[in-house]
Amino acid sequence: MSLIYGINPVFEAILSGKTINKIYVQKGNKEVSKIAQKAREERIVVVESDKSKLDNMITEKGEKIKNSQGVVASVTEYKYYTIDDILDYAKEKGEPPFIIILDKIEDPHNLGAIVRSAECLGAHGIIIQKRNASQVTDTVEKAAAGACNYMRIARVTNITESIKYLKKNGLWIYGLDMEGAEELYNTDFSGAIGLVVGNEGSGISKLVLENCDFIVKIPMCGHIESLNASVSAAISMYEIVRQKNKK
C-alpha cells in the first residue's frame, strides 16, 4: 500500500475507481467534506484526524513537513503499464499513438507536471526508466493533481531499445534539444509520434539522441537559454495537439 494526499489527487482517485483502503480527513475541514461524502458513498472507510497527524503521515524522517491539505488516502501502489498497453489504448481509440518518452527525469515535481500536461493534452501514455529516474510516488501524484489515475505509464529498463520498438510500430521519434536543427513551430507533427524529453540538467543522452528521427528546439527570445523540463514538454505537447486538431 502507498499514500496519496491533497484534495485533487484523492478526489480523482475516488472518481477513477482506484482501489482505496482508507481515507483520512481533517476534523472540521469543510474543504474535504465533499471527499469524505463521496468516499462514504463508495463504501470507503473514512477516518477523522488532526491535520498535524495527517501531515506527519506523508512526511518521511528528515524531510520538511509536507502539507496534506487535510486529506490522505491509503491506496494500492501505482500499477505500471507496458508499451504494448499504451499502443493498444491508442488503437482502441482509433488514434495514431502519441507517447511521451522521458529520458532520466529525476525531479518528481517535473514528472508529476508532465503527467498532468500529458493527460490534459490527450497523450496515450508515458515511458519512464526504472533506474536513475523519478518513479510514481506520492509527490508525483500530488504534482499531477490526480492525472496519474488516468495516465498509462510504462516503466522500462532501456529507453533506446524502447524507442527502437516504437519505431517498428510506426512511430516517428522527436527529441527536444536546444541544438535542434528545426524549430518546434516549423515541424510537421503528423501521424504516430513519440516525444523525447531529456534530463533536467544534461538533457537527452547521446545514444537516445542518435536514435531520434528528428531533433527540434523551442525558439527562445530572452537571455535564459533553456526552460524547465516540464514546461518544455507542455509547450511541445500543445503544439503537437494544435496541429492534429487543425487537421
C-alpha positions in Angstrom: 0.0 0.0 0.0 1.1 3.6 -0.5 -0.2 7.0 0.4 -1.5 9.9 -1.8 -2.5 13.2 -0.4 -4.1 16.5 -1.4 -7.7 17.4 -2.3 -7.5 16.9 -6.1 -5.4 13.8 -6.2 -7.5 12.0 -3.6 -10.8 13.1 -5.2 -9.7 12.0 -8.6 -8.5 8.6 -7.2 -12.1 8.0 -5.9 -13.7 9.0 -9.3 -11.3 6.9 -11.3 -12.1 3.7 -9.3 -8.6 3.3 -7.9 -8.5 0.7 -5.0 -8.6 2.7 -1.8 -8.2 1.1 1.5 -8.9 4.0 3.8 -9.2 7.8 3.7 -8.1 10.1 6.5 -9.7 13.5 6.6 -9.1 16.5 8.9 -11.7 17.1 11.5 -13.9 20.1 10.8 -12.4 20.9 7.4 -15.2 21.9 5.1 -13.0 21.7 2.0 -12.6 17.9 2.4 -16.2 17.2 3.4 -17.0 16.6 -0.3 -14.3 14.0 -0.5 -15.5 12.3 2.8 -19.1 12.2 1.5 -18.1 10.7 -1.9 -15.8 8.2 -0.1 -18.7 7.0 2.1 -20.9 6.7 -0.9 -18.3 4.4 -2.4 -18.2 2.5 0.9 -14.6 3.5 1.6 -13.7 3.8 5.2 -13.2 7.4 6.4 -11.2 8.3 9.5 -11.2 11.7 11.0 -7.9 13.0 12.4 -5.9 16.2 13.2 -4.1 17.9 10.4 -0.8 17.7 12.1 -1.1 13.9 12.2 -2.1 13.8 8.5 0.9 16.0 7.6 3.2 13.7 9.6 1.8 10.6 7.8 3.2 11.7 4.5 6.5 13.2 5.7 9.5 11.0 6.0 12.1 11.5 8.7 14.4 14.4 8.0 12.1 15.9 5.4 10.4 19.3 5.5 6.8 18.8 6.7 4.5 18.3 3.8 1.1 19.8 3.5 -1.6 17.2 3.2 -4.4 19.7 2.6 -6.4 17.9 5.2 -6.8 14.6 3.3 -4.6 11.4 2.9 -5.6 8.2 1.2 -4.1 4.7 1.7 -4.2 3.2 -1.8 -2.7 0.3 -3.8 0.6 1.2 -5.4 0.6 2.6 -8.9 0.3 -0.3 -11.4 2.6 0.3 -14.3 1.6 -0.5 -17.9 3.6 -1.9 -20.8 4.4 -0.2 -24.0 2.0 -2.5 -25.8 -0.7 -1.5 -23.3 -0.2 2.1 -24.5 -0.2 1.2 -28.2 -3.3 -0.9 -27.7 -5.1 2.0 -26.0 -4.3 4.3 -28.9 -5.6 1.7 -31.3 -8.8 1.3 -29.3 -9.4 5.0 -29.6 -8.8 4.9 -33.3 -5.9 7.4 -33.0 -2.3 7.5 -34.1 -0.2 6.8 -30.9 1.1 9.9 -29.1 3.6 8.9 -26.5 5.9 10.9 -24.2 9.3 9.4 -23.5 11.2 10.7 -20.5 15.0 10.2 -20.5 16.1 10.2 -16.8 13.7 12.9 -15.5 14.7 13.0 -11.8 12.6 15.6 -10.2 9.2 14.1 -9.0 7.6 17.6 -9.4 8.7 17.6 -13.0 7.4 14.1 -13.6 4.1 15.0 -12.0 3.7 18.2 -14.0 4.4 16.3 -17.2 1.9 13.6 -16.4 -0.7 16.3 -15.7 0.0 18.1 -19.1 0.1 14.8 -21.0 -3.3 13.7 -19.6 -4.9 17.1 -20.3 -3.5 17.2 -23.9 -4.5 13.7 -24.8 -1.2 11.7 -24.8 -1.9 8.0 -24.8 1.0 7.2 -22.4 4.3 8.0 -20.9 7.5 5.9 -20.8 10.0 6.3 -17.9 13.1 4.4 -16.8 13.3 2.0 -13.9 16.6 3.3 -12.7 18.2 6.8 -12.2 14.8 8.5 -12.8 11.8 9.5 -10.7 9.1 6.9 -10.2 5.4 7.4 -9.5 5.5 8.4 -5.8 3.1 10.4 -3.6 4.9 13.6 -4.5 4.4 12.8 -8.2 0.7 12.0 -7.6 0.3 15.3 -5.8 2.0 17.3 -8.5 -0.1 15.6 -11.2 -3.3 16.6 -9.4 -4.9 13.3 -9.9 -3.8 12.7 -13.5 -1.8 9.6 -12.6 -5.1 7.9 -12.1 -5.8 8.2 -15.8 -2.4 8.1 -17.5 -0.8 4.9 -18.7 2.8 5.0 -17.5 5.2 2.3 -18.7 8.5 1.7 -16.8 11.3 0.3 -19.0 14.9 -0.8 -18.5 16.3 0.8 -21.6 14.9 3.9 -23.3 16.9 3.4 -26.5 15.6 -0.1 -27.0 12.1 1.2 -26.3 12.5 3.8 -29.0 13.5 1.2 -31.5 10.4 -0.8 -30.6 8.2 2.2 -31.1 9.8 2.8 -34.5 9.0 -0.7 -35.5 5.4 0.1 -34.6 5.3 3.1 -36.9 6.1 6.0 -34.6 8.3 8.9 -35.6 10.5 10.0 -32.7 11.1 13.7 -32.0 13.8 14.7 -29.4 13.6 18.1 -27.7 17.1 19.7 -27.6 18.4 23.3 -27.6 20.7 22.4 -30.5 17.8 21.0 -32.6 18.0 21.5 -36.4 14.4 22.6 -36.7 12.2 24.9 -34.6 9.2 23.3 -32.9 6.6 25.5 -34.7 8.1 24.7 -38.2 8.0 20.9 -37.6 5.3 18.7 -39.1 3.9 16.5 -36.4 1.8 14.2 -38.5 1.0 10.6 -37.7 2.2 8.5 -34.8 4.5 10.4 -32.5 7.0 9.8 -29.7 8.2 12.9 -28.0 11.5 12.6 -26.0 12.2 14.9 -23.1 15.6 14.8 -21.5 17.1 15.1 -18.0 16.7 18.5 -16.2 20.5 19.1 -16.3 22.1 17.1 -19.1 19.2 16.9 -21.5 18.7 13.8 -23.8 21.6 11.3 -23.5 23.8 10.9 -26.6 22.6 7.4 -27.6 18.9 8.3 -27.2 19.5 11.4 -29.2 21.1 9.4 -32.0 18.0 7.2 -32.2 15.6 10.1 -32.6 14.3 10.7 -36.1 14.2 14.5 -35.7 15.7 16.9 -33.2 13.6 20.0 -32.6 14.1 23.1 -30.4 11.8 25.6 -28.8 12.7 29.1 -30.1 13.9 31.3 -27.3 13.7 35.1 -27.1 15.1 36.0 -23.7 18.5 35.8 -22.1 17.9 32.4 -20.4 18.7 29.7 -22.9 16.6 26.9 -21.6 13.2 26.1 -20.0 12.2 23.8 -17.2 11.8 20.2 -18.5 8.1 20.1 -17.6 7.4 23.5 -19.3 9.3 22.4 -22.4 7.2 19.2 -22.5 3.9 21.0 -22.1 4.7 23.6 -24.8 5.7 20.8 -27.2 2.7 18.7 -26.4 0.4 21.6 -27.0 1.9 22.3 -30.4 1.5 18.6 -31.4 -2.1 18.7 -30.4 -2.7 22.1 -32.0 -1.5 20.7 -35.3 -3.5 17.5 -35.0 -6.7 19.4 -34.2 -6.1 21.8 -37.1 -6.2 18.8 -39.5 
